Amino acid sequence: MKQLTSTAWIADFLASDPPRSKSLVMTIFGDAIAPHGGTIWLGSLIELLAPFGVNDRLLRTSVFRLAQEGWLVANRDGRRSSYAILPQALPRFERANRRIYAPLTAHWDGNWTLVLSGAGSIDAPERALLRKEMLWEGYAMIAPGMFGHPASHAGVLEELLARVGVKDKLFVCRASALPGVSGRPLQDLVQDGWDLSGVVQGYRHFIERFAPLLDLLENDEALAPEQAFVIRTLLVHAYRRVQLHDPMLPIELLPNPWPGSSAYELARAVYARTYAGAEAHIMATLRREDDGAPQADAGFFQRFGGLADGGALGEALGDALGDAQNGSPGPR
């Protein structure tokens, strides 16, 4: 990609790979709205989505469908509407956030977590839903009726099985190689269970798109708050799309070199250079309709191994909120 300004990079990205509106709304709720209480007025959401080319009608359709699917809940106050993350969906947002922002530090202890269903223990709809959720969480189908993962999180697995409604219908156990009995090494299950070629390609494509942007941010002019918000959102959206297909295997079981590590460091660097300006834009937008909109919670500053929570962020917020008081658009 030829050397561009930040503005031109944004325009090129949106022209070549425009994000789908419903998926983009999910990204913005997870990255930008959840740290601020998880609720936003529709007018403010329309304003946040406008720079991405998402119009009022398309946004309304997207949030309506997300509400139908159990991700968001709508509330009305007179002629105004707000949308919030449905409490039952919060664990799924939190799981996604752990995948996106947490450092890649999972190590293998030689064990596997296995989830097994006995003959006739679950019906066809439960089986289909279980398969969908287990694969999304990174498990592989080791054999018919058996899912496995070498770095399972017990709390996440328990929540998943309870949500699917099969918690008391399946066998869950830890497995390790039996000493003294020869057999294939358990790490060979990675080759049998996962085809990582698509994930590798996804991470490489992410690096190709965002590495030039990092060069711009290190050498280009200062970003306006809205530009910073658009870049941060496109970054998380693109990174999340790859992570949805990454089984998040332990470091010892991954190909070496693993492009996911480079992609994470790149995402971390771009996020660090845009989060303060983006927060300024988010807060200014939220407070045009809600004077009491909270600033980002403490958990926000733990993303990507830790963000500075003073200085630049406070200054950017002060400037943006001051601008917001000078005749900016009001509630819709």
C-alpha positions in Angstrom: 0.0 0.0 0.0 1.4 3.4 -0.9 2.1 5.9 1.8 -1.1 7.7 2.8 -2.4 10.2 5.3 -4.5 8.8 8.2 -7.6 10.3 6.5 -6.8 8.6 3.2 -6.0 5.3 5.0 -9.5 5.4 6.5 -11.2 6.2 3.2 -9.2 3.4 1.5 -10.1 0.8 4.1 -13.8 1.7 4.1 -13.9 1.5 0.3 -12.0 -1.8 0.0 -13.5 -3.7 3.0 -16.6 -2.0 4.4 -17.7 -3.6 7.6 -21.2 -5.0 7.8 -23.4 -2.8 9.9 -24.7 -5.4 12.3 -21.3 -6.7 13.0 -19.9 -3.2 13.3 -22.6 -2.3 15.9 -21.4 -5.4 17.9 -17.8 -4.2 17.8 -18.8 -0.7 19.0 -20.9 -2.0 21.8 -18.1 -4.3 23.0 -15.2 -1.9 22.5 -16.8 1.5 23.2 -20.1 1.3 24.9 -19.6 -1.6 27.4 -16.9 0.3 29.4 -19.3 3.3 29.7 -22.1 1.4 31.3 -23.3 -0.6 28.3 -26.2 1.8 27.4 -26.4 4.5 24.6 -29.2 6.6 23.2 -30.1 5.8 19.6 -29.2 9.4 18.5 -25.7 9.0 19.9 -25.3 5.6 18.3 -26.4 7.0 14.9 -23.7 9.7 15.4 -21.0 7.2 16.2 -21.8 5.0 13.1 -22.1 7.9 10.6 -18.4 8.1 9.7 -18.5 4.4 8.6 -21.2 5.2 6.1 -24.0 3.5 8.1 -27.2 5.5 7.7 -30.1 5.9 10.2 -32.3 3.2 8.5 -29.6 0.6 8.3 -28.6 1.2 11.9 -32.2 0.8 13.2 -32.5 -2.5 11.3 -29.2 -3.7 12.8 -30.0 -2.9 16.5 -33.5 -4.4 16.0 -32.1 -7.6 14.8 -29.5 -7.7 17.6 -32.3 -7.2 20.1 -34.2 -10.1 18.5 -31.1 -12.3 18.8 -30.7 -11.6 22.5 -27.7 -9.3 22.5 -29.3 -5.9 23.1 -32.5 -4.6 24.8 -34.4 -1.5 23.8 -35.9 1.1 26.2 -38.1 4.1 25.4 -38.3 7.4 27.1 -41.0 9.4 25.4 -40.0 9.8 21.8 -36.4 8.7 22.4 -35.0 5.2 22.4 -31.9 3.8 24.0 -30.1 0.4 23.6 -28.3 -1.5 26.3 -26.4 -4.8 26.4 -28.8 -7.4 27.6 -27.6 -8.6 31.1 -27.8 -12.3 29.9 -25.4 -11.4 27.1 -22.8 -9.7 29.3 -20.8 -13.0 29.9 -20.5 -13.4 26.1 -19.2 -9.9 25.7 -16.8 -10.5 28.5 -15.5 -13.7 26.9 -15.0 -11.9 23.6 -13.1 -9.1 25.4 -10.8 -11.6 27.1 -10.0 -13.1 23.7 -9.3 -9.7 22.0 -7.4 -7.7 24.6 -5.7 -10.3 26.8 -2.0 -11.1 26.2 -1.2 -14.4 24.5 0.2 -16.2 27.5 -1.7 -19.6 27.7 0.7 -22.5 28.3 0.1 -26.2 28.0 0.3 -28.5 31.0 0.0 -31.7 29.0 -3.7 -32.1 29.7 -6.8 -31.8 27.6 -10.4 -31.0 28.6 -12.9 -33.4 27.0 -16.6 -32.9 26.7 -18.5 -36.1 25.9 -22.1 -36.9 25.3 -23.5 -40.4 25.9 -25.8 -42.1 23.5 -29.1 -40.2 23.3 -28.2 -37.8 26.1 -29.1 -34.7 24.1 -31.5 -34.1 21.3 -30.8 -32.8 17.8 -31.5 -29.1 18.5 -29.3 -29.2 21.6 -26.6 -31.0 19.7 -26.6 -28.4 17.0 -26.4 -25.5 19.4 -23.7 -27.2 21.5 -21.6 -27.8 18.4 -21.9 -24.1 17.3 -21.0 -22.8 20.8 -18.1 -25.2 21.4 -16.5 -24.5 18.0 -16.9 -20.7 18.6 -15.1 -21.2 22.0 -12.3 -22.9 20.2 -13.0 -26.5 20.9 -12.5 -29.2 18.2 -14.6 -32.2 17.5 -12.1 -34.9 18.3 -14.6 -37.7 17.5 -18.4 -38.0 17.1 -19.9 -36.7 20.4 -16.6 -35.6 21.8 -15.1 -32.1 22.0 -11.6 -31.3 23.2 -9.3 -28.3 24.0 -5.9 -28.2 25.6 -6.3 -24.9 27.4 -9.9 -24.8 28.6 -11.2 -22.3 31.1 -13.5 -24.1 33.5 -15.7 -21.1 34.4 -16.3 -20.3 30.7 -17.1 -23.9 29.9 -19.6 -24.1 32.8 -21.3 -20.9 31.7 -21.5 -22.2 28.1 -23.0 -25.6 29.0 -25.5 -23.9 31.3 -26.6 -21.5 28.6 -27.0 -24.2 26.1 -29.1 -26.2 28.7 -26.9 -29.3 28.7 -24.9 -28.8 31.8 -26.2 -32.0 33.5 -26.3 -34.1 30.4 -22.7 -34.3 29.4 -19.4 -35.8 30.8 -16.6 -33.3 31.3 -13.1 -34.5 32.2 -9.4 -33.9 32.1 -7.3 -36.3 30.1 -3.5 -36.9 29.9 -1.2 -39.4 28.4 -1.1 -42.7 30.3 2.5 -43.3 31.6 4.0 -46.5 30.4 1.7 -47.0 27.5 3.0 -46.1 24.0 0.8 -44.1 21.7 0.7 -41.0 19.6 1.6 -37.8 21.5 -1.4 -35.8 22.6 -0.1 -32.7 20.8 -0.9 -34.5 17.6 -4.5 -33.9 18.3 -3.9 -30.3 17.3 -3.2 -31.4 13.7 -6.2 -33.7 13.8 -8.6 -31.2 15.3 -7.8 -27.9 13.8 -6.8 -26.6 10.4 -5.0 -23.4 11.3 -4.2 -22.3 7.7 -7.2 -19.9 7.5 -6.3 -18.4 10.9 -2.7 -17.9 9.8 -3.9 -16.2 6.5 -6.3 -14.0 8.5 -3.5 -12.8 10.8 -1.2 -12.1 8.0 -3.8 -10.1 6.1 -4.5 -8.1 9.3 -0.8 -7.3 9.6 -0.6 -6.3 5.9 -3.5 -3.9 6.4 -2.5 -2.3 9.7 1.3 -2.2 9.7 1.3 0.7 7.3 -1.2 2.5 9.5 1.1 2.1 12.5 3.9 3.8 10.5 1.5 6.7 9.8 0.5 7.1 13.4 4.2 7.2 14.4 5.1 9.8 11.8 1.8 11.5 10.7 0.0 14.5 12.1 -2.0 14.3 15.3 -5.4 12.6 14.9 -8.7 14.3 15.4 -10.8 12.5 18.1 -13.3 11.2 15.5 -10.4 9.9 13.3 -9.0 8.1 16.4 -12.4 6.6 17.1 -12.8 5.3 13.5 -9.3 3.8 13.4 -9.7 2.2 16.8 -13.0 0.7 15.8 -11.8 -0.6 12.5 -8.7 -2.1 14.3 -10.8 -4.0 16.8 -13.4 -5.0 14.2 -10.7 -6.5 11.9 -8.8 -8.1 14.7 -12.0 -9.6 16.2 -12.9 -11.1 12.9 -9.7 -13.2 12.9 -10.0 -14.0 16.6 -13.4 -15.5 16.1 -11.7 -18.3 14.1 -8.7 -18.7 16.4 -9.0 -21.7 18.8 -6.6 -19.9 21.2 -4.3 -22.9 21.6 -1.4 -22.9 24.1 1.8 -21.4 22.9 3.6 -24.8 22.9 1.1 -26.2 20.4 1.2 -23.4 17.9 3.3 -23.2 14.7 6.5 -21.3 15.2 6.6 -18.5 14.3 2.9 -17.8 15.1 1.6 -14.7 13.2 -1.1 -14.2 15.9 1.7 -13.0 18.3 2.8 -10.3 15.8 -0.8 -9.4 15.1 -1.5 -8.9 18.8 1.5 -6.7 19.3 0.5 -4.6 16.2 -3.1 -4.3 17.5 -1.7 -3.3 20.9 0.5 -0.6 19.4 -2.3 0.9 17.3 -4.8 0.8 20.1 -2.3 2.6 22.4 -2.0 5.4 19.9 -5.7 5.9 19.3 -7.6 5.0 22.5 -7.3 8.5 24.2 -8.6 10.4 21.2 -11.3 7.8 20.6 -12.4 8.1 24.2 -12.7 11.8 23.8 -15.0 11.4 20.8 -17.0 8.7 22.6 -17.5 10.8 25.7 -18.4 13.9 23.7 -21.0 12.0 21.7 -22.5 10.2 24.8 -22.8 13.4 26.8 -24.6 15.3 24.1 -27.7 13.3 25.1 -26.7 12.2 28.6 -24.9 14.5 30.9 -24.3 11.7 33.3 -22.7 9.3 30.9 -19.9 7.6 32.9 -16.3 7.6 31.8 -14.6 4.4 31.0 -14.4 1.9 33.9 -11.2 0.6 35.5 -11.3 -2.6 33.4 -10.9 -0.6 30.2 -7.4 0.4 31.2 -6.4 -3.2 31.6 -6.8 -3.9 27.9 -3.8 -5.0 25.9 -1.7 -5.4 29.1 -2.5 -2.0 30.4 -3.2 1.5 29.2 -2.1 4.8 30.7 -5.2 6.2 32.5 -4.0 9.8 33.0 -2.3 12.6 31.1 -3.2 12.3 27.4 -6.6 10.8 28.1 -7.7 13.5 30.5 -6.4 16.3 28.3 -8.2 14.8 25.2 -11.4 14.4 27.1 -11.3 17.9 28.4 -10.9 19.4 24.9 -13.5 17.3 23.3 -16.1 17.8 26.1 -15.5 21.5 25.9 -16.2 21.4 22.1 -19.3 19.4 22.7 -20.9 22.3 24.7 -20.6 24.7 21.8 -23.9 24.1 20.0 -23.4 20.5 18.9 -26.4 18.4 17.7 -28.8 17.5 20.4 -31.0 14.4 21.0 -32.7 12.7 18.1 
